[in-house]
Amino acid sequence: GMDTPAFLPVTATFKNVLKDENQSAYQNFERAMKNVHENPDQAVSLASSTLEGIIKTILSDDAFSAKDSAIKNKSLTKLISMIVNELAFDDKTVCPSELVTIASQLRGIGSTIDDLRSDKSTAHGKAHDEYVIDDPLWASFIVNTSASLGLFLWEYYEKKYRPAKSEVAKS
């Protein structure tokens, strides 16, 4: 109930979206946030899984050509590429060209988060001399980046593909 000017509650807003739209992703995100300090590599892995979950939720919409079987076992890298294609971030998008440029970089961000989970966390097992993310600073960065990216994709999807439903939710 306190006034907090200039506060952008990305993680709280993202949690609300997840809670309403994908319980599995919501639980992963809750665990990611709890693990940032105690198990940073697990936080990264869970943040990546959360992002996968919200993208799969969006791509499951009938508005898109992707079918559940086509997205079921896809990596985050492939899912992010699919969603960027489906959401059509291109020169025809009505916004400044710089924003289209940022949106076009989403593939790289999603792929890098996927690489971190695969290569720098214990999600796929590691040899004793391989680097594993052990710094809460990096884990926090990835959890927050995943939340920001996921929330942006969700809100863009809501605005462009579900305007009637998003207006009902606001009232």
C-alpha positions in Angstrom: 0.0 0.0 0.0 3.0 2.3 0.1 3.7 4.7 -2.8 6.9 3.7 -4.6 7.6 6.1 -7.4 9.9 4.8 -10.1 9.7 1.3 -8.8 9.2 -1.3 -11.5 8.1 -4.5 -9.8 9.2 -6.9 -12.6 9.5 -10.0 -10.5 6.3 -9.5 -8.6 4.3 -8.8 -11.8 6.0 -11.8 -13.6 5.1 -14.0 -10.6 1.5 -12.9 -10.9 1.4 -13.8 -14.6 3.0 -17.1 -14.0 0.7 -17.9 -11.1 -2.3 -17.3 -13.4 -1.0 -18.9 -16.5 1.5 -21.7 -15.8 1.8 -23.1 -12.3 4.9 -25.2 -13.1 6.7 -22.1 -14.4 5.5 -20.2 -11.3 7.0 -22.9 -8.9 10.3 -22.9 -10.9 10.5 -19.1 -10.6 9.8 -19.2 -6.9 12.5 -21.7 -6.4 14.9 -19.7 -8.6 14.5 -16.6 -6.5 15.0 -18.6 -3.3 18.1 -20.3 -4.6 20.0 -17.1 -5.8 22.1 -17.0 -2.7 22.4 -20.6 -1.5 22.5 -22.4 -4.9 23.3 -19.8 -7.6 23.7 -22.4 -10.4 20.3 -23.9 -9.6 18.7 -20.5 -9.7 20.1 -20.0 -13.2 18.7 -23.4 -14.3 15.3 -22.7 -12.8 15.1 -19.2 -14.3 15.8 -20.8 -17.7 13.1 -23.4 -17.1 10.7 -20.6 -16.1 11.4 -18.7 -19.3 10.8 -21.9 -21.3 7.5 -22.4 -19.5 6.1 -19.0 -20.3 7.2 -19.2 -23.9 5.5 -22.6 -24.2 2.4 -21.1 -22.7 2.3 -18.3 -25.3 3.1 -20.6 -28.2 0.3 -22.9 -27.2 -2.2 -20.2 -28.1 -4.3 -21.0 -31.2 -3.1 -17.8 -32.7 0.2 -19.4 -33.4 1.2 -22.1 -35.8 3.2 -24.1 -33.2 1.5 -27.2 -31.9 2.1 -28.7 -28.5 4.0 -31.6 -30.0 6.3 -29.1 -31.9 7.3 -27.3 -28.7 7.3 -30.1 -26.2 11.0 -31.0 -26.2 12.5 -27.9 -27.6 15.4 -26.1 -26.0 15.0 -22.5 -24.8 17.2 -21.5 -27.8 14.7 -23.0 -30.2 11.7 -21.8 -28.3 12.9 -18.2 -28.2 13.6 -18.3 -32.0 10.1 -19.7 -32.6 8.4 -17.0 -30.4 10.4 -14.2 -32.0 9.3 -15.4 -35.4 5.7 -15.8 -34.3 5.5 -12.4 -32.6 7.0 -10.9 -35.8 9.4 -8.3 -34.4 10.4 -6.7 -37.6 10.4 -3.3 -39.4 6.6 -3.4 -39.7 6.3 -3.4 -35.9 4.8 0.0 -34.9 7.5 1.4 -32.6 10.8 3.1 -32.9 13.4 1.2 -34.9 15.7 1.0 -31.9 13.1 -1.1 -30.1 12.8 -3.4 -33.0 16.6 -3.8 -32.8 16.4 -4.6 -29.1 13.6 -7.1 -29.8 15.6 -8.7 -32.5 18.3 -9.4 -29.9 16.0 -11.6 -27.9 17.3 -14.7 -29.7 20.8 -14.0 -28.4 19.6 -13.4 -24.9 17.5 -16.5 -24.7 20.2 -18.6 -26.3 22.8 -17.3 -23.8 20.5 -18.1 -20.8 20.1 -21.6 -22.3 23.9 -21.9 -22.7 24.4 -20.8 -19.1 22.0 -23.5 -17.9 23.6 -26.2 -20.0 27.2 -25.2 -19.6 27.6 -23.3 -16.3 25.1 -25.0 -14.0 24.9 -28.6 -12.7 21.7 -29.2 -14.6 23.5 -31.6 -17.0 26.3 -32.8 -14.7 29.8 -31.4 -14.5 33.3 -32.6 -14.1 35.2 -31.5 -11.0 37.2 -28.9 -12.9 34.4 -27.3 -14.9 33.1 -23.8 -13.9 29.7 -23.7 -12.3 28.0 -20.3 -11.5 28.7 -19.8 -7.8 28.2 -16.1 -7.5 24.7 -14.8 -6.4 25.4 -11.6 -8.4 25.4 -13.6 -11.6 22.4 -15.7 -10.6 20.4 -12.6 -9.6 21.3 -11.1 -13.0 20.0 -14.1 -14.9 16.9 -14.5 -12.7 16.0 -10.8 -13.3 16.8 -11.0 -17.0 14.6 -14.0 -17.4 11.8 -12.3 -15.6 12.2 -9.1 -17.6 12.3 -11.0 -20.9 9.4 -13.3 -19.9 7.3 -10.4 -18.8 8.0 -8.4 -22.0 7.1 -11.4 -24.2 3.9 -12.0 -22.1 2.8 -8.4 -22.2 3.5 -8.0 -25.9 1.6 -11.2 -26.6 -1.3 -10.0 -24.4 -1.4 -6.6 -26.2 -1.1 -8.0 -29.8 -3.0 -11.3 -29.6 -5.3 -11.1 -26.6 -6.4 -7.5 -26.3 -9.9 -8.3 -25.2 -8.7 -10.6 -22.4 -6.0 -8.1 -21.3 -8.6 -5.3 -21.1 -10.9 -7.5 -18.9 -8.0 -8.3 -16.6 -7.2 -4.6 -16.1 -10.7 -3.7 -15.0 
